[in-house]
Amino acid sequence: MLPAMPTESEMQAELERLKAENAALKARGSKGVSMKVSEKGGVSVYGLGRFPVTLYQEQWTKLLDLAEDIRAFIKENEPRLKKKE
């Protein structure tokens, strides 16, 4: 015996459930940045892209000290820069 076809209201409820699940997964993914110490003693940041960004502590410190300059550079060059959506 074949299972009964879902009603329109059941299909609508399932669609709403899937939309909510999708939104929850997207929200969790955007917060999924994590860090760990690499095998060679660097700091690896995961969740920014396909591969981790790994730098040694003095490199991270130098980069973080340039945060305002980096923000200004991005703002100045915004029309030429692409955004990952």
Secondary structure as GFF3:
##gff-version 3
##sequence-region A 1 85
A	DSSP	alpha_helix	8	30	.	.	.	ID=ss1
A	DSSP	beta_strand	34	37	.	.	.	ID=ss2
A	DSSP	beta_strand	43	46	.	.	.	ID=ss3
A	DSSP	beta_strand	53	55	.	.	.	ID=ss4
A	DSSP	alpha_helix	57	65	.	.	.	ID=ss5
A	DSSP	alpha_helix	67	76	.	.	.	ID=ss6
A	DSSP	three_ten_helix	78	80	.	.	.	ID=ss7
###
